[in-house]
Amino acid sequence: MVQLLGEFDCKLDAKGRMMVPSGLKKQLPNVDQEGLVVNRGFEKHLVIYPKKVWEDIVEELSKLNQFEKKTREFIRFFTRGATELTMDSAGRVNLPKSLLEYAGIDAEVVLACQFNKIELWSKSAYDNFMDSEPEDFANLAEEVMGNKRRVEDGE
């Protein structure tokens, strides 16, 4: 399983191309051959997946009951705009204009790695989001993670 780490500040050129930072490329050794997929995030940002991770997600989506309206709607909205990315010889990826517009991204971006994916945010939106950290992060941690051990241990 891919475990990506780090937060990277990047800039897009006038054509919407972004240089993939060397520290991130090192964590994706086969990216030249396997490729990446970019998609809309749940908030106003984009998500970049290694192609294998995206294929696993699509496989899970294909198992859902497509006779249910909510399932069809979720799949449509989740996959809307998904685009394969390939790195050019200079190590850049060309991000689709429609996805950049959706996320309000113009030039300055932040790549924030989370497990097996990379969130791509407008720098200003990311800074605003991170500045809104909950007053008591410890309470949030307890709420989200507090019972995890007991559930896994069968208690």
Summary of the structure (lengths in Angstrom):
residues: 155
radius of gyration: 17.3
end to end distance: 28.0
largest distance: 55.5
contacts: 401
relative contact order: 0.21
helix: 39%
strand: 26%
